[in-house]
Amino acid sequence: MESAVTKAIKMMGIALPTMFAVIAIFYVATKLLHRALPAPVEEDDEDDEDDEE
């Protein structure tokens, strides 16, 4: 029978790399989508003046 510490270490060994892999997948997907579909540049100079008042 495994102890709780052993189970926790095994789960951490699986969950931690999986978490980083998922984050990396979303990071790469976001970068590719930004390259494929760039957002249009909007100029809002008028709004900046209103915020200072």
VMD Tcl script that builds the backbone (N, CA, C; Angstrom):
set m [mol new atoms 159]
animate dup $m
set s [atomselect $m all]
$s set {name element resname resid chain x y z} {
  {N N MET 1 A 0.846 -1.184 0.000}
  {CA C MET 1 A 0.000 0.000 0.000}
  {C C MET 1 A 0.888 1.244 0.000}
  {N N GLU 2 A 0.559 2.191 -0.886}
  {CA C GLU 2 A 1.375 3.403 -1.002}
  {C C GLU 2 A 0.989 4.426 0.066}
  {N N SER 3 A 1.969 5.187 0.495}
  {CA C SER 3 A 1.673 6.233 1.465}
  {C C SER 3 A 1.138 7.463 0.741}
  {N N ALA 4 A 0.589 8.366 1.502}
  {CA C ALA 4 A 0.016 9.586 0.924}
  {C C ALA 4 A 1.100 10.436 0.268}
  {N N VAL 5 A 2.288 10.436 0.849}
  {CA C VAL 5 A 3.388 11.223 0.292}
  {C C VAL 5 A 3.792 10.683 -1.079}
  {N N THR 6 A 3.870 9.375 -1.199}
  {CA C THR 6 A 4.237 8.758 -2.473}
  {C C THR 6 A 3.197 9.051 -3.541}
  {N N LYS 7 A 1.929 8.969 -3.182}
  {CA C LYS 7 A 0.857 9.279 -4.128}
  {C C LYS 7 A 0.922 10.750 -4.555}
  {N N ALA 8 A 1.191 11.634 -3.608}
  {CA C ALA 8 A 1.275 13.059 -3.918}
  {C C ALA 8 A 2.445 13.360 -4.844}
  {N N ILE 9 A 3.575 12.706 -4.608}
  {CA C ILE 9 A 4.748 12.928 -5.458}
  {C C ILE 9 A 4.488 12.411 -6.869}
  {N N LYS 10 A 3.848 11.254 -6.988}
  {CA C LYS 10 A 3.515 10.720 -8.309}
  {C C LYS 10 A 2.544 11.649 -9.047}
  {N N MET 11 A 1.539 12.128 -8.318}
  {CA C MET 11 A 0.567 13.026 -8.943}
  {C C MET 11 A 1.241 14.325 -9.377}
  {N N MET 12 A 2.154 14.843 -8.562}
  {CA C MET 12 A 2.874 16.061 -8.922}
  {C C MET 12 A 3.753 15.822 -10.151}
  {N N GLY 13 A 4.349 14.652 -10.231}
  {CA C GLY 13 A 5.195 14.325 -11.372}
  {C C GLY 13 A 4.421 14.237 -12.673}
  {N N ILE 14 A 3.146 13.934 -12.589}
  {CA C ILE 14 A 2.303 13.870 -13.783}
  {C C ILE 14 A 1.625 15.208 -14.039}
  {N N ALA 15 A 1.076 15.816 -13.001}
  {CA C ALA 15 A 0.275 17.027 -13.158}
  {C C ALA 15 A 1.118 18.254 -13.527}
  {N N LEU 16 A 2.276 18.398 -12.931}
  {CA C LEU 16 A 3.085 19.592 -13.176}
  {C C LEU 16 A 3.571 19.692 -14.625}
  {N N PRO 17 A 4.161 18.639 -15.189}
  {CA C PRO 17 A 4.544 18.731 -16.600}
  {C C PRO 17 A 3.343 18.887 -17.533}
  {N N THR 18 A 2.230 18.246 -17.179}
  {CA C THR 18 A 1.021 18.379 -17.993}
  {C C THR 18 A 0.529 19.820 -17.986}
  {N N MET 19 A 0.555 20.455 -16.827}
  {CA C MET 19 A 0.124 21.845 -16.716}
  {C C MET 19 A 0.999 22.751 -17.589}
  {N N PHE 20 A 2.302 22.564 -17.544}
  {CA C PHE 20 A 3.189 23.386 -18.356}
  {C C PHE 20 A 3.010 23.100 -19.844}
  {N N ALA 21 A 2.714 21.866 -20.192}
  {CA C ALA 21 A 2.462 21.531 -21.600}
  {C C ALA 21 A 1.203 22.223 -22.110}
  {N N VAL 22 A 0.160 22.234 -21.303}
  {CA C VAL 22 A -1.082 22.904 -21.699}
  {C C VAL 22 A -0.860 24.403 -21.837}
  {N N ILE 23 A -0.130 24.990 -20.905}
  {CA C ILE 23 A 0.172 26.426 -20.997}
  {C C ILE 23 A 0.969 26.714 -22.262}
  {N N ALA 24 A 1.938 25.886 -22.580}
  {CA C ALA 24 A 2.757 26.079 -23.782}
  {C C ALA 24 A 1.914 25.954 -25.047}
  {N N ILE 25 A 0.973 25.008 -25.066}
  {CA C ILE 25 A 0.104 24.845 -26.228}
  {C C ILE 25 A -0.739 26.098 -26.445}
  {N N PHE 26 A -1.326 26.623 -25.379}
  {CA C PHE 26 A -2.137 27.835 -25.508}
  {C C PHE 26 A -1.282 29.044 -25.890}
  {N N TYR 27 A -0.058 29.117 -25.383}
  {CA C TYR 27 A 0.850 30.216 -25.727}
  {C C TYR 27 A 1.171 30.194 -27.221}
  {N N VAL 28 A 1.530 29.021 -27.716}
  {CA C VAL 28 A 1.865 28.886 -29.143}
  {C C VAL 28 A 0.633 29.149 -30.010}
  {N N ALA 29 A -0.516 28.630 -29.598}
  {CA C ALA 29 A -1.741 28.847 -30.366}
  {C C ALA 29 A -2.094 30.328 -30.423}
  {N N THR 30 A -1.905 31.037 -29.311}
  {CA C THR 30 A -2.188 32.470 -29.286}
  {C C THR 30 A -1.247 33.221 -30.218}
  {N N LYS 31 A 0.040 32.877 -30.184}
  {CA C LYS 31 A 1.006 33.527 -31.075}
  {C C LYS 31 A 0.644 33.286 -32.541}
  {N N LEU 32 A 0.277 32.044 -32.883}
  {CA C LEU 32 A -0.080 31.736 -34.268}
  {C C LEU 32 A -1.348 32.464 -34.701}
  {N N LEU 33 A -2.320 32.553 -33.811}
  {CA C LEU 33 A -3.549 33.270 -34.157}
  {C C LEU 33 A -3.300 34.763 -34.338}
  {N N HIS 34 A -2.420 35.337 -33.524}
  {CA C HIS 34 A -2.099 36.763 -33.682}
  {C C HIS 34 A -1.380 37.019 -35.004}
  {N N ARG 35 A -0.570 36.065 -35.440}
  {CA C ARG 35 A 0.095 36.218 -36.743}
  {C C ARG 35 A -0.901 36.059 -37.881}
  {N N ALA 36 A -1.805 35.100 -37.752}
  {CA C ALA 36 A -2.759 34.814 -38.824}
  {C C ALA 36 A -3.855 35.871 -38.910}
  {N N LEU 37 A -4.298 36.380 -37.783}
  {CA C LEU 37 A -5.402 37.342 -37.742}
  {C C LEU 37 A -4.999 38.559 -36.915}
  {N N PRO 38 A -4.185 39.442 -37.471}
  {CA C PRO 38 A -3.755 40.605 -36.678}
  {C C PRO 38 A -4.928 41.551 -36.415}
  {N N ALA 39 A -4.936 42.127 -35.251}
  {CA C ALA 39 A -5.991 43.060 -34.869}
  {C C ALA 39 A -5.750 44.391 -35.565}
  {N N PRO 40 A -6.815 45.040 -36.040}
  {CA C PRO 40 A -6.639 46.349 -36.676}
  {C C PRO 40 A -6.219 47.399 -35.647}
  {N N VAL 41 A -5.375 48.298 -36.075}
  {CA C VAL 41 A -4.902 49.357 -35.189}
  {C C VAL 41 A -5.928 50.485 -35.206}
  {N N GLU 42 A -6.399 50.848 -34.013}
  {CA C GLU 42 A -7.373 51.929 -33.894}
  {C C GLU 42 A -6.703 53.118 -33.218}
  {N N GLU 43 A -6.964 54.304 -33.755}
  {CA C GLU 43 A -6.405 55.517 -33.163}
  {C C GLU 43 A -7.496 56.203 -32.357}
  {N N ASP 44 A -7.274 56.324 -31.050}
  {CA C ASP 44 A -8.242 56.958 -30.161}
  {C C ASP 44 A -7.596 58.147 -29.459}
  {N N ASP 45 A -7.136 59.129 -30.225}
  {CA C ASP 45 A -6.511 60.298 -29.625}
  {C C ASP 45 A -7.524 61.157 -28.881}
  {N N GLU 46 A -8.760 61.182 -29.343}
  {CA C GLU 46 A -9.780 62.010 -28.707}
  {C C GLU 46 A -10.125 61.512 -27.310}
  {N N ASP 47 A -10.126 60.208 -27.101}
  {CA C ASP 47 A -10.475 59.660 -25.800}
  {C C ASP 47 A -9.422 59.983 -24.752}
  {N N ASP 48 A -8.158 60.096 -25.155}
  {CA C ASP 48 A -7.091 60.393 -24.200}
  {C C ASP 48 A -7.250 61.787 -23.593}
  {N N GLU 49 A -7.711 62.726 -24.394}
  {CA C GLU 49 A -7.881 64.089 -23.889}
  {C C GLU 49 A -9.007 64.166 -22.878}
  {N N ASP 50 A -10.057 63.381 -23.055}
  {CA C ASP 50 A -11.188 63.414 -22.148}
  {C C ASP 50 A -10.844 62.819 -20.790}
  {N N ASP 51 A -9.905 61.878 -20.755}
  {CA C ASP 51 A -9.549 61.226 -19.508}
  {C C ASP 51 A -8.778 62.144 -18.564}
  {N N GLU 52 A -8.100 63.142 -19.100}
  {CA C GLU 52 A -7.273 64.008 -18.264}
  {C C GLU 52 A -8.102 65.012 -17.486}
  {N N GLU 53 A -9.301 65.286 -17.901}
  {CA C GLU 53 A -10.129 66.309 -17.231}
  {C C GLU 53 A -10.691 65.827 -15.925}
}
mol reanalyze $m
mol bondsrecalc $m
mol representation Tube
mol addrep $m
